[in-house]
Amino acid sequence: MVWFGVVMLNEKYSGKKIKIFKKDHFLKWGTFVGSDDKFVFIKTSNGVEGIAKDEIERIVLVDNDE
């Protein structure tokens, strides 16, 4: 797995699976869709969800073999 800061994740990672952590606790995982100034958007089993960037401590890119 590769760690990314919130601002480093961009459209070239669209379609990649990510895990989102809040203060060293796992928050959500899904497929990265995109981001704007305030949110990171991921596709989960519940549809597309926006997670506020100020809630995110780190984002981890999940390797395909995990």
CHARMM internal coordinates of N, CA and C (Angstrom, degrees):
IC EDIT
DIST 1 N 1 CA 1.4554
DIST 1 CA 1 C 1.5253
ANGL 1 N 1 CA 1 C 108.90
DIST 1 C 2 N 1.3169
ANGL 1 CA 1 C 2 N 115.63
DIHE 1 N 1 CA 1 C 2 N 151.43
DIST 2 N 2 CA 1.4508
ANGL 1 C 2 N 2 CA 121.52
DIHE 1 CA 1 C 2 N 2 CA -179.36
DIST 2 CA 2 C 1.5171
ANGL 2 N 2 CA 2 C 108.50
DIHE 1 C 2 N 2 CA 2 C -122.49
DIST 2 C 3 N 1.3283
ANGL 2 CA 2 C 3 N 116.63
DIHE 2 N 2 CA 2 C 3 N 132.34
DIST 3 N 3 CA 1.4492
ANGL 2 C 3 N 3 CA 121.37
DIHE 2 CA 2 C 3 N 3 CA 179.68
DIST 3 CA 3 C 1.5157
ANGL 3 N 3 CA 3 C 110.61
DIHE 2 C 3 N 3 CA 3 C -86.57
DIST 3 C 4 N 1.3266
ANGL 3 CA 3 C 4 N 116.78
DIHE 3 N 3 CA 3 C 4 N 139.52
DIST 4 N 4 CA 1.4582
ANGL 3 C 4 N 4 CA 122.61
DIHE 3 CA 3 C 4 N 4 CA 176.69
DIST 4 CA 4 C 1.5139
ANGL 4 N 4 CA 4 C 109.17
DIHE 3 C 4 N 4 CA 4 C -129.39
DIST 4 C 5 N 1.3265
ANGL 4 CA 4 C 5 N 116.09
DIHE 4 N 4 CA 4 C 5 N 140.12
DIST 5 N 5 CA 1.4487
ANGL 4 C 5 N 5 CA 119.95
DIHE 4 CA 4 C 5 N 5 CA 167.73
DIST 5 CA 5 C 1.5187
ANGL 5 N 5 CA 5 C 108.02
DIHE 4 C 5 N 5 CA 5 C -72.80
DIST 5 C 6 N 1.2979
ANGL 5 CA 5 C 6 N 117.18
DIHE 5 N 5 CA 5 C 6 N 158.03
DIST 6 N 6 CA 1.4627
ANGL 5 C 6 N 6 CA 121.04
DIHE 5 CA 5 C 6 N 6 CA -176.01
DIST 6 CA 6 C 1.5281
ANGL 6 N 6 CA 6 C 111.53
DIHE 5 C 6 N 6 CA 6 C -58.13
DIST 6 C 7 N 1.3131
ANGL 6 CA 6 C 7 N 117.42
DIHE 6 N 6 CA 6 C 7 N -41.87
DIST 7 N 7 CA 1.4650
ANGL 6 C 7 N 7 CA 119.84
DIHE 6 CA 6 C 7 N 7 CA -174.92
DIST 7 CA 7 C 1.5177
ANGL 7 N 7 CA 7 C 112.49
DIHE 6 C 7 N 7 CA 7 C -74.90
DIST 7 C 8 N 1.3342
ANGL 7 CA 7 C 8 N 119.25
DIHE 7 N 7 CA 7 C 8 N -17.20
DIST 8 N 8 CA 1.4543
ANGL 7 C 8 N 8 CA 121.99
DIHE 7 CA 7 C 8 N 8 CA -178.33
DIST 8 CA 8 C 1.5214
ANGL 8 N 8 CA 8 C 113.21
DIHE 7 C 8 N 8 CA 8 C -80.53
DIST 8 C 9 N 1.3073
ANGL 8 CA 8 C 9 N 117.70
DIHE 8 N 8 CA 8 C 9 N -19.84
DIST 9 N 9 CA 1.4635
ANGL 8 C 9 N 9 CA 121.37
DIHE 8 CA 8 C 9 N 9 CA -176.94
DIST 9 CA 9 C 1.5295
ANGL 9 N 9 CA 9 C 108.54
DIHE 8 C 9 N 9 CA 9 C -78.78
DIST 9 C 10 N 1.3178
ANGL 9 CA 9 C 10 N 117.41
DIHE 9 N 9 CA 9 C 10 N 124.03
DIST 10 N 10 CA 1.4565
ANGL 9 C 10 N 10 CA 119.67
DIHE 9 CA 9 C 10 N 10 CA -178.41
DIST 10 CA 10 C 1.5218
ANGL 10 N 10 CA 10 C 110.54
DIHE 9 C 10 N 10 CA 10 C -137.07
DIST 10 C 11 N 1.3326
ANGL 10 CA 10 C 11 N 116.51
DIHE 10 N 10 CA 10 C 11 N -171.18
DIST 11 N 11 CA 1.4649
ANGL 10 C 11 N 11 CA 121.45
DIHE 10 CA 10 C 11 N 11 CA -172.75
DIST 11 CA 11 C 1.5271
ANGL 11 N 11 CA 11 C 113.77
DIHE 10 C 11 N 11 CA 11 C -61.95
DIST 11 C 12 N 1.3269
ANGL 11 CA 11 C 12 N 119.66
DIHE 11 N 11 CA 11 C 12 N -19.74
DIST 12 N 12 CA 1.4635
ANGL 11 C 12 N 12 CA 118.57
DIHE 11 CA 11 C 12 N 12 CA 179.27
DIST 12 CA 12 C 1.5290
ANGL 12 N 12 CA 12 C 111.76
DIHE 11 C 12 N 12 CA 12 C -69.88
DIST 12 C 13 N 1.3295
ANGL 12 CA 12 C 13 N 116.96
DIHE 12 N 12 CA 12 C 13 N -12.79
DIST 13 N 13 CA 1.4594
ANGL 12 C 13 N 13 CA 121.17
DIHE 12 CA 12 C 13 N 13 CA 176.91
DIST 13 CA 13 C 1.5249
ANGL 13 N 13 CA 13 C 112.12
DIHE 12 C 13 N 13 CA 13 C -97.28
DIST 13 C 14 N 1.3187
ANGL 13 CA 13 C 14 N 117.35
DIHE 13 N 13 CA 13 C 14 N 6.08
DIST 14 N 14 CA 1.4572
ANGL 13 C 14 N 14 CA 121.25
DIHE 13 CA 13 C 14 N 14 CA 178.11
DIST 14 CA 14 C 1.5266
ANGL 14 N 14 CA 14 C 109.92
DIHE 13 C 14 N 14 CA 14 C -57.19
DIST 14 C 15 N 1.3091
ANGL 14 CA 14 C 15 N 116.17
DIHE 14 N 14 CA 14 C 15 N 131.07
DIST 15 N 15 CA 1.4578
ANGL 14 C 15 N 15 CA 121.44
DIHE 14 CA 14 C 15 N 15 CA -179.92
DIST 15 CA 15 C 1.5200
ANGL 15 N 15 CA 15 C 113.59
DIHE 14 C 15 N 15 CA 15 C 92.28
DIST 15 C 16 N 1.3369
ANGL 15 CA 15 C 16 N 117.96
DIHE 15 N 15 CA 15 C 16 N -5.86
DIST 16 N 16 CA 1.4684
ANGL 15 C 16 N 16 CA 121.83
DIHE 15 CA 15 C 16 N 16 CA 179.09
DIST 16 CA 16 C 1.5249
ANGL 16 N 16 CA 16 C 109.92
DIHE 15 C 16 N 16 CA 16 C -89.41
DIST 16 C 17 N 1.3183
ANGL 16 CA 16 C 17 N 116.53
DIHE 16 N 16 CA 16 C 17 N 144.62
DIST 17 N 17 CA 1.4606
ANGL 16 C 17 N 17 CA 120.81
DIHE 16 CA 16 C 17 N 17 CA 177.90
DIST 17 CA 17 C 1.5271
ANGL 17 N 17 CA 17 C 109.29
DIHE 16 C 17 N 17 CA 17 C -78.35
DIST 17 C 18 N 1.3376
ANGL 17 CA 17 C 18 N 115.59
DIHE 17 N 17 CA 17 C 18 N 135.16
DIST 18 N 18 CA 1.4589
ANGL 17 C 18 N 18 CA 121.19
DIHE 17 CA 17 C 18 N 18 CA 179.22
DIST 18 CA 18 C 1.5141
ANGL 18 N 18 CA 18 C 110.48
DIHE 17 C 18 N 18 CA 18 C -132.80
DIST 18 C 19 N 1.3198
ANGL 18 CA 18 C 19 N 115.51
DIHE 18 N 18 CA 18 C 19 N 157.24
DIST 19 N 19 CA 1.4550
ANGL 18 C 19 N 19 CA 123.11
DIHE 18 CA 18 C 19 N 19 CA 170.96
DIST 19 CA 19 C 1.5164
ANGL 19 N 19 CA 19 C 107.20
DIHE 18 C 19 N 19 CA 19 C -117.47
DIST 19 C 20 N 1.3189
ANGL 19 CA 19 C 20 N 116.43
DIHE 19 N 19 CA 19 C 20 N 137.91
DIST 20 N 20 CA 1.4629
ANGL 19 C 20 N 20 CA 121.83
DIHE 19 CA 19 C 20 N 20 CA -178.58
DIST 20 CA 20 C 1.5269
ANGL 20 N 20 CA 20 C 108.56
DIHE 19 C 20 N 20 CA 20 C -113.91
DIST 20 C 21 N 1.3327
ANGL 20 CA 20 C 21 N 115.44
DIHE 20 N 20 CA 20 C 21 N 131.83
DIST 21 N 21 CA 1.4533
ANGL 20 C 21 N 21 CA 121.61
DIHE 20 CA 20 C 21 N 21 CA -178.88
DIST 21 CA 21 C 1.5178
ANGL 21 N 21 CA 21 C 110.76
DIHE 20 C 21 N 21 CA 21 C -117.97
DIST 21 C 22 N 1.3384
ANGL 21 CA 21 C 22 N 115.01
DIHE 21 N 21 CA 21 C 22 N 145.29
DIST 22 N 22 CA 1.4574
ANGL 21 C 22 N 22 CA 122.59
DIHE 21 CA 21 C 22 N 22 CA 176.54
DIST 22 CA 22 C 1.5217
ANGL 22 N 22 CA 22 C 106.69
DIHE 21 C 22 N 22 CA 22 C -123.69
DIST 22 C 23 N 1.3129
ANGL 22 CA 22 C 23 N 116.56
DIHE 22 N 22 CA 22 C 23 N 112.30
DIST 23 N 23 CA 1.4709
ANGL 22 C 23 N 23 CA 122.28
DIHE 22 CA 22 C 23 N 23 CA 179.45
DIST 23 CA 23 C 1.5240
ANGL 23 N 23 CA 23 C 112.23
DIHE 22 C 23 N 23 CA 23 C 50.13
DIST 23 C 24 N 1.3232
ANGL 23 CA 23 C 24 N 116.06
DIHE 23 N 23 CA 23 C 24 N 53.16
DIST 24 N 24 CA 1.4634
ANGL 23 C 24 N 24 CA 124.85
DIHE 23 CA 23 C 24 N 24 CA 178.83
DIST 24 CA 24 C 1.5251
ANGL 24 N 24 CA 24 C 114.71
DIHE 23 C 24 N 24 CA 24 C 64.46
DIST 24 C 25 N 1.3183
ANGL 24 CA 24 C 25 N 117.14
DIHE 24 N 24 CA 24 C 25 N 12.86
DIST 25 N 25 CA 1.4600
ANGL 24 C 25 N 25 CA 120.61
DIHE 24 CA 24 C 25 N 25 CA 173.78
DIST 25 CA 25 C 1.5190
ANGL 25 N 25 CA 25 C 108.05
DIHE 24 C 25 N 25 CA 25 C -113.64
DIST 25 C 26 N 1.3215
ANGL 25 CA 25 C 26 N 115.52
DIHE 25 N 25 CA 25 C 26 N 135.14
DIST 26 N 26 CA 1.4595
ANGL 25 C 26 N 26 CA 120.47
DIHE 25 CA 25 C 26 N 26 CA 178.04
DIST 26 CA 26 C 1.5196
ANGL 26 N 26 CA 26 C 109.30
DIHE 25 C 26 N 26 CA 26 C -62.05
DIST 26 C 27 N 1.3225
ANGL 26 CA 26 C 27 N 117.15
DIHE 26 N 26 CA 26 C 27 N 131.01
DIST 27 N 27 CA 1.4591
ANGL 26 C 27 N 27 CA 121.59
DIHE 26 CA 26 C 27 N 27 CA -179.01
DIST 27 CA 27 C 1.5283
ANGL 27 N 27 CA 27 C 111.11
DIHE 26 C 27 N 27 CA 27 C -107.07
DIST 27 C 28 N 1.3317
ANGL 27 CA 27 C 28 N 117.49
DIHE 27 N 27 CA 27 C 28 N -57.32
DIST 28 N 28 CA 1.4762
ANGL 27 C 28 N 28 CA 121.34
DIHE 27 CA 27 C 28 N 28 CA -178.20
DIST 28 CA 28 C 1.5157
ANGL 28 N 28 CA 28 C 109.37
DIHE 27 C 28 N 28 CA 28 C -154.77
DIST 28 C 29 N 1.3277
ANGL 28 CA 28 C 29 N 114.90
DIHE 28 N 28 CA 28 C 29 N 160.57
DIST 29 N 29 CA 1.4619
ANGL 28 C 29 N 29 CA 119.68
DIHE 28 CA 28 C 29 N 29 CA 169.94
DIST 29 CA 29 C 1.5067
ANGL 29 N 29 CA 29 C 108.03
DIHE 28 C 29 N 29 CA 29 C -138.05
DIST 29 C 30 N 1.3083
ANGL 29 CA 29 C 30 N 115.10
DIHE 29 N 29 CA 29 C 30 N 154.37
DIST 30 N 30 CA 1.4539
ANGL 29 C 30 N 30 CA 121.01
DIHE 29 CA 29 C 30 N 30 CA 179.45
DIST 30 CA 30 C 1.5133
ANGL 30 N 30 CA 30 C 110.01
DIHE 29 C 30 N 30 CA 30 C 176.29
DIST 30 C 31 N 1.3062
ANGL 30 CA 30 C 31 N 115.92
DIHE 30 N 30 CA 30 C 31 N -167.27
DIST 31 N 31 CA 1.4574
ANGL 30 C 31 N 31 CA 121.79
DIHE 30 CA 30 C 31 N 31 CA -179.72
DIST 31 CA 31 C 1.5212
ANGL 31 N 31 CA 31 C 108.71
DIHE 30 C 31 N 31 CA 31 C -97.35
DIST 31 C 32 N 1.3211
ANGL 31 CA 31 C 32 N 116.31
DIHE 31 N 31 CA 31 C 32 N 125.72
DIST 32 N 32 CA 1.4639
ANGL 31 C 32 N 32 CA 121.47
DIHE 31 CA 31 C 32 N 32 CA -178.44
DIST 32 CA 32 C 1.5194
ANGL 32 N 32 CA 32 C 109.78
DIHE 31 C 32 N 32 CA 32 C -64.09
DIST 32 C 33 N 1.3412
ANGL 32 CA 32 C 33 N 116.08
DIHE 32 N 32 CA 32 C 33 N 128.90
DIST 33 N 33 CA 1.4597
ANGL 32 C 33 N 33 CA 122.15
DIHE 32 CA 32 C 33 N 33 CA 179.11
DIST 33 CA 33 C 1.5232
ANGL 33 N 33 CA 33 C 110.35
DIHE 32 C 33 N 33 CA 33 C -106.58
DIST 33 C 34 N 1.3274
ANGL 33 CA 33 C 34 N 116.92
DIHE 33 N 33 CA 33 C 34 N -41.67
DIST 34 N 34 CA 1.4583
ANGL 33 C 34 N 34 CA 120.96
DIHE 33 CA 33 C 34 N 34 CA -178.58
DIST 34 CA 34 C 1.5102
ANGL 34 N 34 CA 34 C 110.48
DIHE 33 C 34 N 34 CA 34 C 168.04
DIST 34 C 35 N 1.3193
ANGL 34 CA 34 C 35 N 115.90
DIHE 34 N 34 CA 34 C 35 N -174.61
DIST 35 N 35 CA 1.4604
ANGL 34 C 35 N 35 CA 120.12
DIHE 34 CA 34 C 35 N 35 CA 178.39
DIST 35 CA 35 C 1.5158
ANGL 35 N 35 CA 35 C 109.36
DIHE 34 C 35 N 35 CA 35 C -154.13
DIST 35 C 36 N 1.3216
ANGL 35 CA 35 C 36 N 115.05
DIHE 35 N 35 CA 35 C 36 N 161.74
DIST 36 N 36 CA 1.4564
ANGL 35 C 36 N 36 CA 120.99
DIHE 35 CA 35 C 36 N 36 CA 172.63
DIST 36 CA 36 C 1.5250
ANGL 36 N 36 CA 36 C 107.08
DIHE 35 C 36 N 36 CA 36 C -132.09
DIST 36 C 37 N 1.3170
ANGL 36 CA 36 C 37 N 117.76
DIHE 36 N 36 CA 36 C 37 N -160.25
DIST 37 N 37 CA 1.4672
ANGL 36 C 37 N 37 CA 120.36
DIHE 36 CA 36 C 37 N 37 CA -176.64
DIST 37 CA 37 C 1.5219
ANGL 37 N 37 CA 37 C 113.38
DIHE 36 C 37 N 37 CA 37 C -64.44
DIST 37 C 38 N 1.3263
ANGL 37 CA 37 C 38 N 117.78
DIHE 37 N 37 CA 37 C 38 N -27.87
DIST 38 N 38 CA 1.4611
ANGL 37 C 38 N 38 CA 119.87
DIHE 37 CA 37 C 38 N 38 CA -172.89
DIST 38 CA 38 C 1.5224
ANGL 38 N 38 CA 38 C 114.88
DIHE 37 C 38 N 38 CA 38 C -118.58
DIST 38 C 39 N 1.3325
ANGL 38 CA 38 C 39 N 118.53
DIHE 38 N 38 CA 38 C 39 N -19.46
DIST 39 N 39 CA 1.4562
ANGL 38 C 39 N 39 CA 120.99
DIHE 38 CA 38 C 39 N 39 CA -172.50
DIST 39 CA 39 C 1.5272
ANGL 39 N 39 CA 39 C 112.72
DIHE 38 C 39 N 39 CA 39 C -131.10
DIST 39 C 40 N 1.3352
ANGL 39 CA 39 C 40 N 114.61
DIHE 39 N 39 CA 39 C 40 N 152.67
DIST 40 N 40 CA 1.4594
ANGL 39 C 40 N 40 CA 122.81
DIHE 39 CA 39 C 40 N 40 CA 167.31
DIST 40 CA 40 C 1.5254
ANGL 40 N 40 CA 40 C 105.18
DIHE 39 C 40 N 40 CA 40 C -110.26
DIST 40 C 41 N 1.3238
ANGL 40 CA 40 C 41 N 117.57
DIHE 40 N 40 CA 40 C 41 N 128.21
DIST 41 N 41 CA 1.4556
ANGL 40 C 41 N 41 CA 121.66
DIHE 40 CA 40 C 41 N 41 CA -176.98
DIST 41 CA 41 C 1.5206
ANGL 41 N 41 CA 41 C 110.13
DIHE 40 C 41 N 41 CA 41 C -104.49
DIST 41 C 42 N 1.3407
ANGL 41 CA 41 C 42 N 115.42
DIHE 41 N 41 CA 41 C 42 N 128.80
DIST 42 N 42 CA 1.4590
ANGL 41 C 42 N 42 CA 120.96
DIHE 41 CA 41 C 42 N 42 CA 178.04
DIST 42 CA 42 C 1.5227
ANGL 42 N 42 CA 42 C 109.46
DIHE 41 C 42 N 42 CA 42 C -129.48
DIST 42 C 43 N 1.3228
ANGL 42 CA 42 C 43 N 115.03
DIHE 42 N 42 CA 42 C 43 N 149.94
DIST 43 N 43 CA 1.4603
ANGL 42 C 43 N 43 CA 120.87
DIHE 42 CA 42 C 43 N 43 CA 175.54
DIST 43 CA 43 C 1.5200
ANGL 43 N 43 CA 43 C 107.38
DIHE 42 C 43 N 43 CA 43 C -96.10
DIST 43 C 44 N 1.3309
ANGL 43 CA 43 C 44 N 115.82
DIHE 43 N 43 CA 43 C 44 N 122.53
DIST 44 N 44 CA 1.4566
ANGL 43 C 44 N 44 CA 122.10
DIHE 43 CA 43 C 44 N 44 CA 178.50
DIST 44 CA 44 C 1.5162
ANGL 44 N 44 CA 44 C 108.44
DIHE 43 C 44 N 44 CA 44 C -119.67
DIST 44 C 45 N 1.3153
ANGL 44 CA 44 C 45 N 116.46
DIHE 44 N 44 CA 44 C 45 N -176.06
DIST 45 N 45 CA 1.4598
ANGL 44 C 45 N 45 CA 119.94
DIHE 44 CA 44 C 45 N 45 CA 177.08
DIST 45 CA 45 C 1.5295
ANGL 45 N 45 CA 45 C 111.89
DIHE 44 C 45 N 45 CA 45 C -65.64
DIST 45 C 46 N 1.3498
ANGL 45 CA 45 C 46 N 116.73
DIHE 45 N 45 CA 45 C 46 N -16.72
DIST 46 N 46 CA 1.4657
ANGL 45 C 46 N 46 CA 121.40
DIHE 45 CA 45 C 46 N 46 CA 178.73
DIST 46 CA 46 C 1.5205
ANGL 46 N 46 CA 46 C 112.79
DIHE 45 C 46 N 46 CA 46 C -94.36
DIST 46 C 47 N 1.3258
ANGL 46 CA 46 C 47 N 117.82
DIHE 46 N 46 CA 46 C 47 N 5.36
DIST 47 N 47 CA 1.4588
ANGL 46 C 47 N 47 CA 121.42
DIHE 46 CA 46 C 47 N 47 CA -176.49
DIST 47 CA 47 C 1.5181
ANGL 47 N 47 CA 47 C 110.21
DIHE 46 C 47 N 47 CA 47 C 107.59
DIST 47 C 48 N 1.3120
ANGL 47 CA 47 C 48 N 116.83
DIHE 47 N 47 CA 47 C 48 N -162.14
DIST 48 N 48 CA 1.4624
ANGL 47 C 48 N 48 CA 120.98
DIHE 47 CA 47 C 48 N 48 CA -179.73
DIST 48 CA 48 C 1.5279
ANGL 48 N 48 CA 48 C 109.14
DIHE 47 C 48 N 48 CA 48 C -86.10
DIST 48 C 49 N 1.3275
ANGL 48 CA 48 C 49 N 115.96
DIHE 48 N 48 CA 48 C 49 N 130.09
DIST 49 N 49 CA 1.4587
ANGL 48 C 49 N 49 CA 121.66
DIHE 48 CA 48 C 49 N 49 CA -179.55
DIST 49 CA 49 C 1.5195
ANGL 49 N 49 CA 49 C 109.78
DIHE 48 C 49 N 49 CA 49 C -123.76
DIST 49 C 50 N 1.3137
ANGL 49 CA 49 C 50 N 115.86
DIHE 49 N 49 CA 49 C 50 N 143.47
DIST 50 N 50 CA 1.4632
ANGL 49 C 50 N 50 CA 121.69
DIHE 49 CA 49 C 50 N 50 CA 175.16
DIST 50 CA 50 C 1.5202
ANGL 50 N 50 CA 50 C 109.36
DIHE 49 C 50 N 50 CA 50 C -103.77
DIST 50 C 51 N 1.3269
ANGL 50 CA 50 C 51 N 116.20
DIHE 50 N 50 CA 50 C 51 N 127.39
DIST 51 N 51 CA 1.4604
ANGL 50 C 51 N 51 CA 121.53
DIHE 50 CA 50 C 51 N 51 CA 178.14
DIST 51 CA 51 C 1.5226
ANGL 51 N 51 CA 51 C 106.97
DIHE 50 C 51 N 51 CA 51 C -110.36
DIST 51 C 52 N 1.3274
ANGL 51 CA 51 C 52 N 116.61
DIHE 51 N 51 CA 51 C 52 N 126.41
DIST 52 N 52 CA 1.4628
ANGL 51 C 52 N 52 CA 120.99
DIHE 51 CA 51 C 52 N 52 CA -178.97
DIST 52 CA 52 C 1.5270
ANGL 52 N 52 CA 52 C 110.03
DIHE 51 C 52 N 52 CA 52 C -62.88
DIST 52 C 53 N 1.3372
ANGL 52 CA 52 C 53 N 116.01
DIHE 52 N 52 CA 52 C 53 N 131.72
DIST 53 N 53 CA 1.4608
ANGL 52 C 53 N 53 CA 120.50
DIHE 52 CA 52 C 53 N 53 CA -178.24
DIST 53 CA 53 C 1.5219
ANGL 53 N 53 CA 53 C 111.80
DIHE 52 C 53 N 53 CA 53 C -60.85
DIST 53 C 54 N 1.3330
ANGL 53 CA 53 C 54 N 117.88
DIHE 53 N 53 CA 53 C 54 N -30.79
DIST 54 N 54 CA 1.4634
ANGL 53 C 54 N 54 CA 118.90
DIHE 53 CA 53 C 54 N 54 CA -179.24
DIST 54 CA 54 C 1.5307
ANGL 54 N 54 CA 54 C 112.59
DIHE 53 C 54 N 54 CA 54 C -72.66
DIST 54 C 55 N 1.3408
ANGL 54 CA 54 C 55 N 118.11
DIHE 54 N 54 CA 54 C 55 N -9.16
DIST 55 N 55 CA 1.4608
ANGL 54 C 55 N 55 CA 122.05
DIHE 54 CA 54 C 55 N 55 CA 174.47
DIST 55 CA 55 C 1.5282
ANGL 55 N 55 CA 55 C 111.91
DIHE 54 C 55 N 55 CA 55 C -91.28
DIST 55 C 56 N 1.3257
ANGL 55 CA 55 C 56 N 117.24
DIHE 55 N 55 CA 55 C 56 N -12.58
DIST 56 N 56 CA 1.4616
ANGL 55 C 56 N 56 CA 121.70
DIHE 55 CA 55 C 56 N 56 CA -172.03
DIST 56 CA 56 C 1.5208
ANGL 56 N 56 CA 56 C 110.55
DIHE 55 C 56 N 56 CA 56 C -97.77
DIST 56 C 57 N 1.3283
ANGL 56 CA 56 C 57 N 115.47
DIHE 56 N 56 CA 56 C 57 N 128.26
DIST 57 N 57 CA 1.4551
ANGL 56 C 57 N 57 CA 119.66
DIHE 56 CA 56 C 57 N 57 CA 174.25
DIST 57 CA 57 C 1.5188
ANGL 57 N 57 CA 57 C 110.91
DIHE 56 C 57 N 57 CA 57 C -93.05
DIST 57 C 58 N 1.3373
ANGL 57 CA 57 C 58 N 116.79
DIHE 57 N 57 CA 57 C 58 N -41.79
DIST 58 N 58 CA 1.4648
ANGL 57 C 58 N 58 CA 119.88
DIHE 57 CA 57 C 58 N 58 CA 178.35
DIST 58 CA 58 C 1.5161
ANGL 58 N 58 CA 58 C 110.35
DIHE 57 C 58 N 58 CA 58 C -153.59
DIST 58 C 59 N 1.3217
ANGL 58 CA 58 C 59 N 114.42
DIHE 58 N 58 CA 58 C 59 N 158.06
DIST 59 N 59 CA 1.4576
ANGL 58 C 59 N 59 CA 122.95
DIHE 58 CA 58 C 59 N 59 CA 177.95
DIST 59 CA 59 C 1.5155
ANGL 59 N 59 CA 59 C 107.37
DIHE 58 C 59 N 59 CA 59 C -125.46
DIST 59 C 60 N 1.3177
ANGL 59 CA 59 C 60 N 116.22
DIHE 59 N 59 CA 59 C 60 N 134.41
DIST 60 N 60 CA 1.4553
ANGL 59 C 60 N 60 CA 121.23
DIHE 59 CA 59 C 60 N 60 CA -178.84
DIST 60 CA 60 C 1.5262
ANGL 60 N 60 CA 60 C 108.60
DIHE 59 C 60 N 60 CA 60 C -118.59
DIST 60 C 61 N 1.3280
ANGL 60 CA 60 C 61 N 115.47
DIHE 60 N 60 CA 60 C 61 N 128.10
DIST 61 N 61 CA 1.4602
ANGL 60 C 61 N 61 CA 121.50
DIHE 60 CA 60 C 61 N 61 CA 175.40
DIST 61 CA 61 C 1.5177
ANGL 61 N 61 CA 61 C 107.73
DIHE 60 C 61 N 61 CA 61 C -81.09
DIST 61 C 62 N 1.3248
ANGL 61 CA 61 C 62 N 116.99
DIHE 61 N 61 CA 61 C 62 N 126.31
DIST 62 N 62 CA 1.4611
ANGL 61 C 62 N 62 CA 122.19
DIHE 61 CA 61 C 62 N 62 CA -176.95
DIST 62 CA 62 C 1.5250
ANGL 62 N 62 CA 62 C 109.13
DIHE 61 C 62 N 62 CA 62 C -91.27
DIST 62 C 63 N 1.3126
ANGL 62 CA 62 C 63 N 116.12
DIHE 62 N 62 CA 62 C 63 N 128.83
DIST 63 N 63 CA 1.4666
ANGL 62 C 63 N 63 CA 120.75
DIHE 62 CA 62 C 63 N 63 CA 177.15
DIST 63 CA 63 C 1.5188
ANGL 63 N 63 CA 63 C 109.78
DIHE 62 C 63 N 63 CA 63 C -65.28
DIST 63 C 64 N 1.3170
ANGL 63 CA 63 C 64 N 117.14
DIHE 63 N 63 CA 63 C 64 N 152.95
DIST 64 N 64 CA 1.4650
ANGL 63 C 64 N 64 CA 122.10
DIHE 63 CA 63 C 64 N 64 CA -178.57
DIST 64 CA 64 C 1.5187
ANGL 64 N 64 CA 64 C 113.19
DIHE 63 C 64 N 64 CA 64 C -62.61
DIST 64 C 65 N 1.3347
ANGL 64 CA 64 C 65 N 117.92
DIHE 64 N 64 CA 64 C 65 N -26.43
DIST 65 N 65 CA 1.4613
ANGL 64 C 65 N 65 CA 120.10
DIHE 64 CA 64 C 65 N 65 CA -176.82
DIST 65 CA 65 C 1.5162
ANGL 65 N 65 CA 65 C 113.27
DIHE 64 C 65 N 65 CA 65 C -87.44
DIST 65 C 66 N 1.3251
ANGL 65 CA 65 C 66 N 118.51
DIHE 65 N 65 CA 65 C 66 N 3.79
DIST 66 N 66 CA 1.4734
ANGL 65 C 66 N 66 CA 120.57
DIHE 65 CA 65 C 66 N 66 CA 178.76
DIST 66 CA 66 C 1.5009
ANGL 66 N 66 CA 66 C 111.12
DIHE 65 C 66 N 66 CA 66 C -91.92
END
COOR INIT
IC SEED 1 N 1 CA 1 C
IC BUILD
